[in-house]
Amino acid sequence: MAATSLAALITFIRPRLLTWGASSDEVARAYPGDELVPNADGSSTMATTLPAPPAEAWPWLLQMGCNRGGWYSWDRLDNGGQPSADRIVRAWQSLEVGQRLDAVPSGDAWFTVAVLDPQRTLVLRSSLTLPFGHPFDPSSGTEPSAYVDSIWGFHLDPDAGGGTRLVVRTRSRSRPRLLTRPMDVLFWEPTHLVMQTRQLRNLRMRLGARA
């Protein structure tokens, strides 16, 4: 029974979880930053329409990060319980490639800004050893025996109605797959769905309140 349920999850439900809100064209499209994880064994593409043009949506993305504007998701889980920003803060509007954004309030793990194209693309990269989540440098030429290397990309396109189509693409590669694949399917992918859809909802609400 358990095996049948797992097979149904992988075959029918999982593809929908990984493409929430995205069109087939958006799922099939290549985005800047995809090349950073060329042999990905995990990927998702989720999307929403924001009620404001890219020029107004972009500042909310620029200030993301713990100890900055937060992640606009479930703050108790990913921002140390501190509410994410509900306004644009000028001090958090400076961002450049190579800059670190704290992934946790302690700063012990972080995302690195990998691609930055104003009002179009922001790609964050996280490279962590397993099981303790210590960051490592993927450009060093050597990989830990157990790790996850991933990108989290935000891609903005204006739509015909004056809003913004926001597509969020993730790609990851992890080892050893014998252990990481079950964790991906049973834990990380559902968790990402819950956190990502909350972030998209909150971004819509923040931008809608200023429309």
Buried (B, 14 or more C-beta within 10 A) or exposed (E): EEEEEEEEBEEEEBEEBBBBBBEEEBBEBEBBBBEBBEEBBBBBBBBBEBBBBBEBBBBBBBBBBBBBBBBBBBBEEBBBEEEBBEEBEEEBEEBEEEBBBBBBBEEEBBBBBBBBEEBBBBBBBBBBBBEEBEBBEBEEEEBBEBBBBBBBBBBBEBEEEEBBBBBBBBBBBBBEEEEBEEEBBEEBBBEBBEBBBBBBEBBBEBBEEEE
